[in-house]
Amino acid sequence: MSTNETHDHGDVLKLPVPANYTSGDPVVVGRMPGVLETDRDSDGNAIVKMRGVFDLSVEGTDAVGNTAIAIGDPVFWQVGDTPVLSADESGELFGHATEIVLTSATTTIKVRVARTGDARAPGEVPLLSIGTGELAADAIDGDKIADDAVDSEHLVAASVDNEHLADDAVDSDEIADGAVDPVHLAGGFSKVTLADGTAAAADVTIAGMVVGDELVSVLSYTTKASIASVDERTSEYVVGAGVLTKAGGTDESAPNQLVVTWNDLT
């Protein structure tokens, strides 16, 4: 044995730990995970054991939301969280679950403290750990992104707008069938419907219209057979289920020609 060896295994050490930590609390000091054997002392230190399996409180959440934790899944430590252990990869790797945690549940399970070699695979980074401030301009381009690597589940709402799209960045070849519908358009599909005018208190049938769609305008052409004038009648109508509802208003039954412009938002 060398004369300068201070610890046989080095898995129990006196280390600085966060304020108010007590015996039994999980901690990660630098990249060294462990569990406190003693309360934090007045100098800010505690005895930390960095090997073994411990009963610890773990929450079934990650950086995105609620998630289940299976046996063998990594568990991460995030100072300030309650509890400090979860599936949130933005924290430091603490260990691995040897029992399950249900989605969104907080459960005391046996956790094996991570050892050398348990770290993330080469090239793997914690979820959400790299922000735009850490990326040089043009650091990521199409050549560095695998096919299907980015989908709608991995985009923050409103993160892609006209300023973030190069000219001709998106063409018809890159849009899957059915990918663009009213739900994914800020103003929905704009539609124009021709309809015959009705009596003063009679509704106007508009195929496909439902409550929640948006009426833009109603123009009345007098008369349908020989147009002599055009009048704006939008205020007389309300969007209904398959109809424009008209409680009163103008008698358009000459018949006049109605041109209805509306946004399909549904």
C-alpha positions, -999 to 999 in steps of 0.1 A, spaced: 0 0 0 14 34 -9 21 58 19 0 86 3 -32 66 0 -60 83 21 -90 61 14 -93 24 4 -122 26 -20 -130 64 -21 -168 58 -20 -173 76 14 -159 111 15 -165 144 33 -178 168 7 -195 202 5 -233 199 1 -262 224 -3 -276 242 27 -302 224 49 -292 190 36 -295 162 62 -286 125 65 -304 104 39 -306 132 13 -294 125 -23 -269 149 -37 -245 153 -67 -213 171 -59 -197 181 -92 -203 148 -111 -202 126 -80 -236 113 -69 -242 100 -34 -263 100 -3 -255 120 29 -244 98 58 -245 128 82 -262 162 84 -245 192 68 -221 207 94 -214 243 101 -186 244 75 -211 233 48 -198 197 46 -212 162 51 -201 126 48 -214 114 15 -216 77 5 -212 73 -33 -220 36 -37 -250 15 -29 -288 13 -32 -310 36 -12 -347 42 -6 -353 76 -21 -383 97 -32 -385 100 -70 -411 119 -92 -425 106 -124 -417 137 -145 -392 149 -170 -383 182 -187 -414 180 -210 -440 168 -185 -453 137 -167 -436 104 -175 -433 69 -160 -400 56 -148 -392 19 -155 -367 -4 -138 -332 5 -151 -342 40 -162 -318 68 -153 -327 91 -124 -315 127 -123 -308 151 -95 -320 187 -98 -312 210 -69 -342 231 -58 -368 206 -71 -391 187 -47 -383 159 -47 -348 164 -62 -349 131 -81 -369 126 -113 -365 117 -150 -356 153 -159 -324 149 -180 -316 186 -175 -304 177 -141 -273 157 -132 -272 119 -135 -277 104 -100 -284 67 -105 -309 42 -118 -343 31 -107 -346 -5 -95 -384 -1 -91 -411 16 -111 -426 51 -107 -459 57 -123 -466 88 -145 -468 120 -124 -465 100 -91 -440 107 -64 -429 73 -49 -401 61 -26 -382 35 -45 -348 18 -43 -323 37 -64 -288 25 -73 -262 53 -71 -245 57 -105 -209 45 -108 -181 53 -132 -192 41 -166 -228 49 -159 -227 83 -176 -244 92 -208 -232 77 -240 -207 98 -260 -224 126 -279 -256 123 -257 -266 156 -241 -293 163 -214 -327 173 -228 -331 211 -231 -295 217 -218 -284 236 -249 -301 268 -257 -297 293 -285 -272 313 -265 -248 283 -266 -250 279 -304 -228 298 -329 -246 314 -359 -252 287 -386 -239 260 -363 -268 237 -372 -279 233 -408 -299 207 -428 -268 185 -433 -264 180 -395 -300 170 -389 -311 135 -395 -343 128 -415 -373 130 -392 -352 142 -363 -374 172 -357 -412 168 -355 -440 189 -341 -436 173 -306 -401 188 -303 -410 223 -314 -420 250 -288 -452 268 -297 -445 297 -321 -408 288 -323 -409 287 -361 -421 318 -379 -413 336 -411 -381 352 -397 -367 317 -390 -374 303 -425 -350 309 -454 -365 318 -487 -378 286 -504 -370 266 -473 -403 248 -475 -419 237 -507 -447 213 -516 -423 183 -517 -416 187 -480 -452 189 -468 -469 156 -461 -504 150 -473 -529 164 -448 -501 182 -428 -518 216 -433 -553 219 -420 -573 247 -403 -559 237 -369 -523 245 -381 -531 278 -398 -533 309 -376 -563 323 -395 -578 290 -408 -588 285 -445 -605 315 -461 -636 304 -480 -661 322 -503 -697 308 -506 -724 320 -530 -759 317 -517 -793 329 -526 -808 357 -505 -835 348 -480 -864 366 -463 -858 390 -434 -858 363 -407 -847 333 -427 -813 316 -422 -788 311 -451 -774 276 -457 -736 275 -457 -722 240 -463 -694 231 -439 -698 260 -416 -699 253 -379 -700 273 -347 -665 285 -341 -658 295 -377 -653 332 -384 -676 354 -406 -656 379 -426 -682 396 -447 -716 392 -464 -722 412 -496 -757 414 -512 -759 419 -549 -793 432 -560 -806 414 -579 -792 380 -588 -805 382 -624 -794 417 -631 -770 433 -606 -778 470 -599 -762 475 -566 -740 460 -539 -747 463 -501 -727 452 -471 -749 430 -448 -723 414 -424 -738 428 -392 -771 411 -399 -757 375 -397 -743 352 -370 -723 320 -377 -743 289 -369 -742 251 -375 -743 249 -413 -761 282 -416 -757 319 -412 -784 328 -387 -805 359 -394 -829 370 -367 -843 399 -388 -825 422 -411 -831 428 -448 -854 409 -471 -830 394 -497 -856 371 -514 -858 390 -547 -837 368 -549 -805 387 -543 -771 371 -547 -751 368 -514 -713 365 -515 -702 351 -481 -665 352 -471 -656 332 -440 -627 316 -423 -629 278 -416 -612 276 -382 -625 242 -373 
